Amino acid sequence: MTISLWRLRVITQMPLDVFPTFAPPQVEIQVQASALAPEEIESIVVTQGSVI
C-alpha cells in the first residue's frame, strides 16, 4: 500500500513534456586537403555533397 501511494505521488509530480526539445540534425565531415582554404573545401562539400 505504501509503495502504491508513493508511486501515485511521484507520477503526479512528474513534469509533462508536451513539446520535446528540438535539435536540428548535425553532420560532421572531416576532409584532409592541405592545399585548399576552408572556404574552398566548404564550397566543394556543399555543392557536390548531394551527389555522394
GUTORKE-750235 format. One record per atom (N, C-alpha, C, O): z, x, y; residue in three letters. Coordinates in Angstrom, 1 decimal, decimal comma. Example, Ala and Ser with C-alpha at 12.3 -4.5 7.8 and 13.67 -1.06 7.14 Angstrom:
pz; px; py; r
7,8; 13,2; -5,7; ALA
7,8; 12,3; -4,5; ALA
7,8; 13,2; -3,3; ALA
8,5; 14,2; -3,3; ALA
7,1; 12,8; -2,2; SER
7,1; 13,7; -1,1; SER
7,9; 12,9; 0,0; SER
8,0; 13,4; 1,1; SER
***
This chain:
pz; px; py; r
0,0; 0,8; -1,2; MET
0,0; 0,0; 0,0; MET
0,0; 0,9; 1,3; MET
-0,7; 0,6; 2,2; MET
0,8; 1,9; 1,2; THR
0,9; 2,8; 2,4; THR
-0,5; 3,5; 2,6; THR
-0,9; 3,6; 3,8; THR
-1,1; 3,9; 1,6; ILE
-2,4; 4,6; 1,7; ILE
-3,5; 3,6; 2,3; ILE
-4,3; 4,0; 3,1; ILE
-3,4; 2,3; 1,9; SER
-4,4; 1,3; 2,4; SER
-4,1; 1,1; 3,9; SER
-5,1; 1,0; 4,6; SER
-2,9; 1,0; 4,3; LEU
-2,6; 0,8; 5,7; LEU
-3,1; 2,1; 6,5; LEU
-3,6; 1,9; 7,6; LEU
-2,8; 3,2; 6,0; TRP
-3,2; 4,5; 6,6; TRP
-4,8; 4,5; 6,8; TRP
-5,3; 4,9; 7,8; TRP
-5,5; 4,1; 5,7; ARG
-7,0; 4,1; 5,8; ARG
-7,4; 3,1; 6,8; ARG
-8,4; 3,5; 7,6; ARG
-6,9; 2,0; 6,9; LEU
-7,2; 1,0; 7,9; LEU
-7,0; 1,5; 9,3; LEU
-7,9; 1,3; 10,1; LEU
-5,9; 2,2; 9,5; ARG
-5,6; 2,7; 10,8; ARG
-6,6; 3,8; 11,2; ARG
-7,1; 3,8; 12,3; ARG
-6,9; 4,7; 10,3; VAL
-7,9; 5,8; 10,5; VAL
-9,3; 5,2; 10,8; VAL
-9,9; 5,7; 11,7; VAL
-9,7; 4,2; 10,0; ILE
-11,0; 3,7; 10,2; ILE
-11,2; 3,0; 11,5; ILE
-12,2; 3,1; 12,2; ILE
-10,2; 2,3; 12,0; THR
-10,2; 1,6; 13,2; THR
-10,2; 2,5; 14,4; THR
-10,7; 2,2; 15,5; THR
-9,7; 3,7; 14,2; GLN
-9,6; 4,7; 15,3; GLN
-10,8; 5,7; 15,4; GLN
-10,9; 6,5; 16,3; GLN
-11,7; 5,6; 14,4; MET
-12,8; 6,5; 14,3; MET
-13,8; 6,1; 15,4; MET
-14,1; 4,9; 15,6; MET
-14,4; 7,1; 16,1; PRO
-15,4; 6,7; 17,1; PRO
-16,7; 6,2; 16,5; PRO
-17,1; 6,7; 15,5; PRO
-17,3; 5,3; 17,1; LEU
-18,5; 4,7; 16,6; LEU
-19,7; 5,4; 17,4; LEU
-19,7; 5,3; 18,6; LEU
-20,6; 6,0; 16,7; ASP
-21,7; 6,7; 17,3; ASP
-23,0; 5,9; 17,1; ASP
-23,6; 6,1; 16,1; ASP
-23,3; 5,1; 18,1; VAL
-24,4; 4,2; 18,0; VAL
-25,7; 5,0; 18,3; VAL
-26,7; 4,8; 17,6; VAL
-25,6; 5,9; 19,2; PHE
-26,8; 6,7; 19,6; PHE
-26,4; 8,2; 19,3; PHE
-25,7; 8,8; 20,1; PHE
-26,9; 8,7; 18,2; PRO
-26,6; 10,1; 17,8; PRO
-27,2; 11,1; 18,8; PRO
-28,2; 10,7; 19,5; PRO
-26,6; 12,3; 18,9; THR
-27,2; 13,2; 19,8; THR
-28,6; 13,6; 19,5; THR
-28,9; 13,7; 18,3; THR
-29,4; 13,8; 20,5; PHE
-30,8; 14,1; 20,3; PHE
-31,1; 15,6; 20,5; PHE
-30,7; 16,1; 21,6; PHE
-31,7; 16,2; 19,6; ALA
-32,1; 17,6; 19,8; ALA
-33,5; 17,8; 19,4; ALA
-33,9; 17,5; 18,3; ALA
-34,4; 18,1; 20,4; PRO
-35,8; 18,3; 20,1; PRO
-36,0; 19,4; 19,1; PRO
-35,3; 20,4; 19,0; PRO
-37,0; 19,3; 18,3; PRO
-37,3; 20,3; 17,3; PRO
-37,7; 21,6; 17,9; PRO
-38,3; 21,7; 18,9; PRO
-37,2; 22,7; 17,3; GLN
-37,5; 24,0; 17,8; GLN
-38,1; 24,9; 16,7; GLN
-37,8; 24,7; 15,6; GLN
-39,0; 25,7; 17,2; VAL
-39,7; 26,6; 16,2; VAL
-39,6; 28,0; 16,8; VAL
-39,7; 28,3; 18,0; VAL
-39,2; 29,0; 15,9; GLU
-39,1; 30,4; 16,3; GLU
-40,3; 31,1; 15,6; GLU
-40,4; 31,1; 14,4; GLU
-41,0; 31,8; 16,4; ILE
-42,2; 32,6; 15,9; ILE
-41,9; 34,1; 16,3; ILE
-41,7; 34,4; 17,4; ILE
-42,0; 34,9; 15,3; GLN
-41,9; 36,4; 15,6; GLN
-43,2; 37,0; 15,3; GLN
-43,8; 36,9; 14,3; GLN
-43,7; 37,7; 16,4; VAL
-45,0; 38,4; 16,3; VAL
-44,9; 39,8; 16,7; VAL
-44,1; 40,2; 17,6; VAL
-45,5; 40,7; 16,0; GLN
-45,5; 42,1; 16,4; GLN
-46,9; 42,5; 16,9; GLN
-47,8; 42,6; 16,1; GLN
-47,0; 42,7; 18,2; ALA
-48,2; 43,2; 18,8; ALA
-47,8; 44,0; 20,0; ALA
-47,6; 43,5; 21,1; ALA
-47,7; 45,3; 19,8; SER
-47,2; 46,2; 20,9; SER
-48,2; 46,4; 22,0; SER
-47,8; 46,8; 23,1; SER
-49,5; 46,1; 21,8; ALA
-50,5; 46,3; 22,9; ALA
-50,6; 45,1; 23,8; ALA
-51,4; 45,2; 24,8; ALA
-50,0; 44,0; 23,5; LEU
-50,1; 42,7; 24,3; LEU
-48,9; 42,4; 25,1; LEU
-47,7; 42,7; 24,6; LEU
-49,0; 41,8; 26,2; ALA
-47,9; 41,4; 27,0; ALA
-47,4; 40,1; 26,4; ALA
-48,1; 39,4; 25,7; ALA
-46,1; 39,7; 26,7; PRO
-45,5; 38,5; 26,1; PRO
-46,3; 37,2; 26,5; PRO
-46,5; 36,3; 25,7; PRO
-46,9; 37,2; 27,7; GLU
-47,7; 36,1; 28,2; GLU
-49,0; 35,9; 27,3; GLU
-49,4; 34,8; 27,0; GLU
-49,6; 37,1; 27,0; GLU
-50,8; 37,0; 26,2; GLU
-50,5; 36,5; 24,8; GLU
-51,3; 35,8; 24,2; GLU
-49,4; 37,0; 24,2; ILE
-49,0; 36,5; 22,9; ILE
-48,8; 35,1; 22,9; ILE
-49,2; 34,3; 22,0; ILE
-48,1; 34,6; 23,9; GLU
-47,8; 33,2; 24,0; GLU
-49,0; 32,4; 24,1; GLU
-49,1; 31,3; 23,5; GLU
-50,0; 32,8; 24,9; SER
-51,2; 32,0; 25,0; SER
-52,0; 32,0; 23,7; SER
-52,6; 31,0; 23,4; SER
-52,0; 33,1; 23,0; ILE
-52,7; 33,1; 21,7; ILE
-52,0; 32,2; 20,7; ILE
-52,7; 31,4; 20,0; ILE
-50,7; 32,2; 20,6; VAL
-49,9; 31,4; 19,7; VAL
-50,1; 29,9; 20,1; VAL
-50,3; 29,0; 19,2; VAL
-50,0; 29,6; 21,3; VAL
-50,1; 28,2; 21,8; VAL
-51,5; 27,6; 21,6; VAL
-51,6; 26,5; 21,1; VAL
-52,5; 28,4; 21,9; THR
-53,9; 27,8; 21,8; THR
-54,4; 27,9; 20,3; THR
-55,1; 26,9; 19,9; THR
-54,1; 28,9; 19,6; GLN
-54,6; 29,0; 18,2; GLN
-53,6; 28,6; 17,2; GLN
-53,9; 28,5; 16,0; GLN
-52,3; 28,3; 17,6; GLY
-51,3; 27,9; 16,6; GLY
-51,6; 26,6; 15,9; GLY
-51,1; 26,5; 14,7; GLY
-52,3; 25,7; 16,5; SER
-52,6; 24,4; 15,8; SER
-53,6; 24,6; 14,7; SER
-53,8; 23,7; 13,8; SER
-54,3; 25,7; 14,7; VAL
-55,3; 26,0; 13,7; VAL
-54,7; 26,4; 12,4; VAL
-55,2; 26,2; 11,3; VAL
-53,6; 27,1; 12,5; ILE
-52,9; 27,7; 11,3; ILE
-52,4; 26,6; 10,4; ILE
-51,8; 26,9; 9,4; ILE
***
